[in-house]
Amino acid sequence: MRNTSDLVNEMLTEAKNTYLVAIAVGFPNETKFVFSSAKFPLIDLNKLVQMEGAPIGLLRFEKENAIIQGSFSPFFEYEKETWAGKYLAGLLENAGDILTLSQQPDLMEY
């Protein structure tokens, strides 16, 4: 797995051309997200990885007029794993909730 700064840089590069990008971080019973709009995305991702979360891939949200569409891409470390694509696609079924999370104040403690 690449280091967390590489993953955050990939997210921020993707975010330049879209409404919002999030890194999906998998845990055994939940998923947490690091958003491109966060004040300190690298610190956020590092904390989640220290808690034994696994960064799986990116969720992208495009906004055109009032319509938001989501897409995903597993990080290249997982792109040949079928489960990773299914996992990320399943997350997009909750796109509204994910977008709401992105608007909440940063709850991470520094």
Secondary structure, 3 states (H helix, E strand, C coil): CCCHHHHHHHHHHHHCCCCEEEEEEECCCCEEEEECCCCCHHHHHHHHHHCCCEEEEEEEEEEECCEEEEEEEECCCCCCCHHHHHHHHHHHCCHHHHHHHHHCCCCCCC
